[in-house]
């Protein structure tokens, strides 16, 4: 049986629509009790990132059917934004 894989891609831009490089983007699955970390990536010189993960990263106690993804964006250790 093939593993179901999810892929997330995006771009982080500043107010002038220019991509921001070297930011860490974390993807999390929102749960009732404890949110699950599903993956991370660093933005490239154009602000682009890609995160891939399998069902195993978010299916646990309650057997989620689909992930409820939210993001945390960091510059170094500083949290810039959470969605």
Secondary structure, DSSP 4 states (H G I P E B T S, - for coil): -PPPEEEEEEE-B-TTS-B--S-EEEEEE--SSSPEEEEEEE--TTSEEEEEEEGGGT-STT--SS--EEEEEEETTEEEEE-
